[in-house]
Amino acid sequence: MVETHGDLIIHGKRSWTVEAKKQVGYIPEAARFPKRITTYDYLISMGQISGLKYKIAKEKTEMILKELDLWKFKKRNPNAYSSGMKKKVLLAQSLLNNPDVLILDEPAANLDPTARTELFNDLRKLREQGKTVFISSHILSELQNLADEVTVLNYSKVVYTGLVNKTDSLYEISSNNNNNKLMKLLIDKKFSVDVNENRLLVNIKTEAQVAEVLAIALSANIIITYLKPYTVDLQTMYERIVMEANDKNKKGEK
């Protein structure tokens, strides 16, 4: 049996208190709704249950339905929706109290590609509004361009917590079959250079250094064919972390 312990604090309040729960919106993996109710009435009712007065619940329901492009479907029973539309209704429900924290469990489960794109676009907009979005998922490719930080679990144990996609000073660079020559020139100019498959990884901290790299290549008649900030592949990162954790466990057993 796995033992858990610790406190989750939200705005200085423990997570189980009413004050903390008011700051949290939750979106479960499976969507379940009453059999006979419209989406509009359902959201108003859920707003009232969460403590909003009828007028406020009605105003927020209308606003959120319009923002999520659900307004034209407001009179339909949410049970008749597609999986993607049901997930949007759950998202709308979670936003009624304007929470600071959103928690999603396998949000893209059973969604078609279009619905997935729409859902994650909505989540990006919420992140840009300053909301904290927690996602539990095993589909790492979908989190690649959304996650700022990750926590990796391996056999119910936390083996890593930290930043992802935070490599602003690292660039991938490739040239017209002159990578070795370009690498030597950059090292001579005191740039930190590594190799990632067929591209160079160069530590570049400023726009001026980007211009300097281009000038070095141009002076040697080297054509730069690829130059972009390096992004960590989340799947690769996960596999490396889990492999290292398993190796440590094996050494500990011995």
N, C-alpha and C positions, 0 to 999 in steps of 0.2 A: 504494500500500500504506500502510495506517495503522500508524504506529509507536506502541507503548505503552511506558510506563516507570513506575517507582515501586515502592514497597513497600506491602504490606498487612500491618498489624500487628494481631495479636489477643492481648490480654493480654501485650503486650510481646514476643511471639514472631512471627517472620515466618511468613506464611501457609502456606508449603510445609513447615514443620517438623511432626513428629509431634505435638508438644505443642500447636501451634495447631490442627491438624486435629481433635484430640479435642474442641475447643470448638465445632466447626461441624457443623450438620446440613444436608444438601442434599436438595432435592426437585426432581427434573427435570420437564420438561414432559410427557414420555412415560413411562408406567409399563410396565415389563417384569419378569416374574417367571418362575421355573422352571416347567416344564410340569406336574410332578407333585409338589405339596407343599401342605400346608395353610397358611393364614395364620399360625396359631399356631407351627408348626414353622419357617416362613420367618423370622419375626421373631426367634425364639430363635437360629437359625443366624446371622442377620445380627448379632445382639448378640455372639455368640461370635467372629465374624470381626473385629469391631471391638475385641476385647480383653476382653470381659466373661466371667467364669466362668459355667459353665452355670447354676448356681443363681441368680445375680444376673440373668442374661439372661432366665431363666424368670419370675422375680418381676417384672421391669420390663415384660416382654411382657404379662403378665396385667394389671398395673396400667394400662398405656397403652391396651390393648384395651378395658378397662372405661371409662376416661375418655372415649374417642372413640366409645363406644357401638358397638363392633365385637365385643364378647365373644361374642354369640350366633352370630356368623358365623365363629368361630375355626377350625372344622374344614373350611371351604370353601376351595377353591383360589382365590387372589386373581385369577387370570385370568378367573374366571367372574363377577367383580363388574362393576358399572356403572362408568363413568368416575369418578364422584364417590367411590365406595367404594375404587377403586384409589388415588385420590389420598390418601384417609385412611390407607391402608396405608403409603404412602410417608411420610406425616407421622408415623405411628407409628414407622416405621423410623428416621426422622431424630431422634426423641426418645429413643432407647434409651440414648444416652450422656449424656442431660440437657445438651445443648449450650447455650452462652450465645448463639450466633449461628445463625440459620436463614436459608438462602438458597433462594429459590424462583424458578423460571423459568416464566413464564406459568402460574401456578397454577390459573387458572380455565378454561384451554383445554378445550373439549369438555364442560364441565360444564353440567348443567341448572340452572335458577334455584334450586331447593331445595338442590342440592349446593353451589352457589356460596355461598349464605347460610351453610350449615353450616360450610364450610371457613373462611370469613372470620370467623365467630364463634369458631372454634377458634383462629385466629391472634390475635384480640383477647385471648382469655384468656391466651395465651402472652406477649403483649406486657405484659399486666398483671402477669405473674409476673416481669417484668424482663428478658425475653429480647429480643435485637435481631433484628428480622425484616427481611431484605433481599428485595425483590420486584422482578423485572424483568418489566414488563408494558406493553402498549400500550393496555389497556382502562382508561383513567383514571378512569372513573366508579366502578369497583370499588375503587379506592384512595382515593377521596374522603374517606371517614370512617375510614380506617385509617392513612394515611401522616402522619407527623410532619415528615419531611424528604423532599425530592425532589432528584434529579439528572436534568437534562434533557440528552439527547444529540441533536445535530443534525448529520447527516452524519459520525457517529462522533466528533464533538468535544463535550466538555462545555461547554455554554453557560450552565448555571446549576446551582448547588448551594445549597440553603438551606431554610428552614422553610416549612411550609405549614399553613394553618388556624390560624395563631397571631395572631389578631386579637381577643384578649380585651377590648381597650379600645374596640372599634368595634362600634356597634349599628346595626341597620337599624330605622328607625321610619317608620310611615305613619299618617296620620290620615284623618278623614272629609272629604276634599277641602279640607283647610286646611294642606297641607304648606308652602306659601309663607309663610303667616302664622306657622306654628310655627317655621319656619327663622329668620325674622327675630327672633322672641322669644328663641330659643336663642342666636343670635349676640349679641343685646343682653346676654345673661347670660354672655357670654364662652365659650360652648361652640364647639368647632370642628365645623363642619357642612359636609357635601358632599352631592351628589345622585347617586343610583344609580337610573336609570330613574324609577320612580314612588315611590321611597322615599328618605328622608334617611339619610345615614351620619353618625352623631354619635359623637364621641370621648367615651366615658363610662368613667371609671376606677374608680369605687367604687359600692357599693350606694346610698350617700347621694345620689350624682349621678343615679342612676336615679330615685329618689324625687323629686328636684328637677325633673327633666324632666317627670314625671307631674304634679307640682304646677303647673308653668308652663302645661302644656296645660289642666289643669282650671280654672285661674283665668281662662283665655281662652275657656272653653266649647268647647275642642277635644277631640274624642274620639279617643284613641289606638286604632287598629285593629290595629296590628302593632308589636311591640317584641321583637327577638331579637338575640343576638350575631351579628355578620356573619361568614359563612364564605366563604372564597375558593373559587371554582369552579375545580377543578384543570384541567379542559379549557380554560377561558378563560385561565388562567394560562399553560398550556403554549403555546397559540397565540400569546399576546402575546410570550413569551420567544423562541420560534422566529422570529417575524416580525422582532423587533428584531435577532436574530442575523443573519438573512438580509440585512437592511438594512445592517448594519455591513459584511458581506462584500461587498455590491455597491459601497458607498462605497470600500472598500479596493481593489477591483479597478480603480476609476476613478482 
